[in-house]
Amino acid sequence: MSDDEIVDLTESHGGSPQPGWWDRVRGHSLGWVTARTDSGLLVGFVNVAWDGADHAFLIDTKTRPSHQRHGVGTAVVRRAAEGARAAGCEWLFVDFEPHLEAFYLESCGFRRTAAGLIHLTDDLLRARDANSR
């Protein structure tokens, strides 16, 4: 898979791709799963990051809009879960926006869990940190 393919897939659903992203990220992944048409067009993707032990993380799940609601996304996520399990991971995490809740919780079988998040580029956080010095 090439960086150009990831850029194209990201642009297909209105995302803002960063050329060179895949080349930078690939070496830090436990693995990734792709879905392609018979002609080879990339229509689905998910990256699996991990901590080197028990925890794996789904990142950047993408399905080309022309192939959404056909099971492509669910298939790549399920294959990613199988791969993480085979690698010895005990847990698979995913963060998602509210409009994707049905996809991850109902279609893919994730359970709701409490989690925390810090937006590291948040101006308020930076200002607070600067004032505490």
C-alpha positions in Angstrom: 0.0 0.0 0.0 1.3 3.4 -0.8 1.0 6.8 0.8 -0.7 8.1 -2.4 -3.5 5.5 -1.9 -4.1 6.7 1.7 -4.2 10.3 0.5 -6.7 9.4 -2.2 -8.9 7.4 0.2 -8.8 10.2 2.8 -9.8 12.8 0.2 -12.6 10.6 -1.1 -14.6 11.2 2.1 -13.6 14.8 2.6 -10.7 14.3 5.0 -7.6 16.4 5.0 -4.7 14.1 4.2 -1.2 14.7 5.1 1.1 13.5 2.4 3.9 11.3 3.8 1.7 10.3 6.8 1.6 6.6 6.0 5.4 6.5 5.4 5.9 8.0 8.9 3.3 5.8 10.7 3.8 2.4 9.1 6.8 1.5 11.3 4.9 2.1 14.5 2.0 -0.2 13.7 1.2 -3.7 14.9 -0.4 -4.0 11.5 -3.1 -2.7 9.2 -6.0 -4.1 7.2 -7.1 -3.0 3.7 -10.1 -3.7 1.5 -9.8 -3.4 -2.3 -12.0 -3.8 -5.3 -11.3 -6.5 -7.9 -9.4 -3.8 -9.9 -7.2 -3.0 -6.8 -8.8 0.3 -5.7 -8.3 0.9 -2.0 -11.8 1.2 -0.5 -11.2 0.4 3.2 -8.4 0.7 5.7 -7.7 0.6 9.4 -4.4 0.9 11.2 -3.7 -1.0 14.4 -1.2 0.7 16.8 -0.1 -1.0 20.0 1.9 -0.6 23.2 4.1 -3.7 22.5 2.2 -5.8 24.9 -1.5 -6.2 25.8 -3.1 -3.1 24.3 -4.0 -2.4 20.6 -5.7 0.7 19.3 -7.7 1.2 16.1 -6.7 4.4 14.3 -7.8 6.0 11.1 -10.6 3.6 10.1 -11.6 4.7 6.6 -14.1 3.5 4.0 -14.5 5.1 0.6 -18.0 6.7 0.5 -19.0 4.6 -2.6 -18.5 1.5 -0.5 -20.0 2.5 2.8 -22.9 0.6 4.2 -21.8 -2.6 2.4 -19.9 -4.2 5.3 -16.4 -3.0 4.2 -15.7 -1.1 7.4 -17.0 -3.8 9.7 -14.9 -6.4 7.8 -11.6 -4.5 8.2 -12.3 -3.8 11.9 -13.1 -7.4 12.5 -10.0 -8.6 10.7 -7.9 -6.0 12.7 -9.4 -7.5 15.9 -8.5 -11.0 14.8 -4.9 -9.9 14.0 -4.5 -8.1 17.4 -5.7 -11.2 19.2 -3.3 -13.4 17.2 -0.5 -11.1 18.2 -1.2 -11.7 21.8 -3.1 -8.5 22.6 -5.8 -8.7 25.3 -7.5 -5.4 24.6 -8.5 -3.4 21.5 -9.5 0.2 22.0 -11.1 2.7 19.7 -12.1 6.4 20.1 -14.8 7.7 17.8 -17.0 10.7 17.2 -20.7 10.4 18.3 -22.1 9.8 14.8 -20.0 6.6 14.6 -21.4 5.1 17.8 -23.7 2.6 16.0 -20.9 1.5 13.7 -18.4 0.7 16.5 -20.8 -0.4 19.2 -23.5 -2.3 17.2 -21.7 -3.4 14.0 -18.2 -4.0 15.3 -19.0 -5.2 18.8 -17.1 -2.7 20.9 -18.4 -2.0 24.4 -18.9 1.5 25.9 -16.2 2.4 28.4 -15.2 5.5 30.4 -12.2 7.2 28.9 -10.4 10.5 29.2 -9.0 12.8 26.6 -6.8 15.9 26.5 -6.7 18.0 23.4 -3.0 18.8 23.3 -3.4 21.7 20.9 -6.1 23.4 23.0 -5.2 27.0 23.7 -6.8 26.9 27.2 -4.6 23.9 28.2 -1.4 25.7 26.9 -2.3 28.9 28.8 -2.9 26.9 32.0 0.4 25.1 31.7 2.2 28.4 31.0 0.7 29.9 34.1 1.8 27.0 36.3 5.5 27.5 35.5 
